Amino acid sequence: MTTEPLTAADRCDRCGAQAYVRVVLPVGELLFCGHHARAHADAYTGVAVHVQDETDRLHAEHGAR
C-alpha cells in the first residue's frame, strides 16, 4: 500500500487539480482534490482499503477554511 506523502505532481483523477486525498481500493487507487474527495466520499468510504487524507495541508499551505 502506498502511503508516501502526496506531492504537487499528484493530480486529482476527476479535475486535474493537486491531489490531497489518496483512496486505496482493493485493486488500484484514486487521487482526489479536497473538493472531489468530499463530493465522492459516500461512494468510496465503504469499499476503500485505506484513505490517506492530507487536506489539513490546505489550511497550512493556502490558508483555506
C-alpha positions in Angstrom: 0.0 0.0 0.0 1.3 3.4 -1.0 1.4 5.9 1.9 4.1 8.3 0.6 3.1 11.9 1.1 1.2 13.4 -1.9 3.1 16.0 -3.9 2.3 18.7 -6.3 2.8 16.2 -9.1 -0.1 14.1 -7.8 -3.3 15.2 -9.6 -7.0 14.7 -8.9 -8.4 12.0 -11.2 -11.6 14.0 -11.6 -10.4 17.5 -12.4 -6.6 17.6 -12.5 -6.1 19.9 -9.5 -3.5 19.0 -6.9 -4.5 15.8 -5.1 -4.7 15.8 -1.3 -6.6 12.5 -0.8 -5.4 9.0 -1.9 -8.1 6.3 -1.9 -6.6 2.9 -2.0 -9.1 0.3 -3.4 -8.8 -3.5 -3.4 -7.5 -3.0 -7.0 -5.8 0.3 -7.7 -6.1 3.7 -6.2 -7.8 7.1 -6.9 -6.5 10.5 -6.2 -8.8 13.4 -5.4 -8.5 17.1 -4.7 -10.2 18.2 -1.4 -13.4 19.2 -3.2 -13.9 15.9 -5.1 -12.8 13.8 -2.1 -15.7 15.3 -0.2 -18.1 15.0 -3.1 -17.4 11.3 -3.6 -16.8 10.2 0.0 -20.1 8.3 0.2 -19.1 6.3 -2.9 -15.6 5.2 -1.8 -15.9 5.0 2.0 -17.4 1.6 2.1 -15.0 0.0 -0.4 -11.7 1.7 0.3 -8.9 -0.3 1.9 -7.3 2.9 3.1 -7.9 6.6 2.8 -4.9 8.9 3.0 -6.3 12.4 3.7 -3.9 15.3 3.6 -6.5 18.0 3.3 -5.2 19.6 6.5 -2.2 20.7 4.4 -4.6 23.0 2.5 -5.0 25.1 5.7 -1.3 25.2 6.3 -0.3 25.9 2.7 -3.1 28.1 1.4 -5.0 29.4 4.4 -8.2 27.6 3.2 -11.1 27.4 5.6 
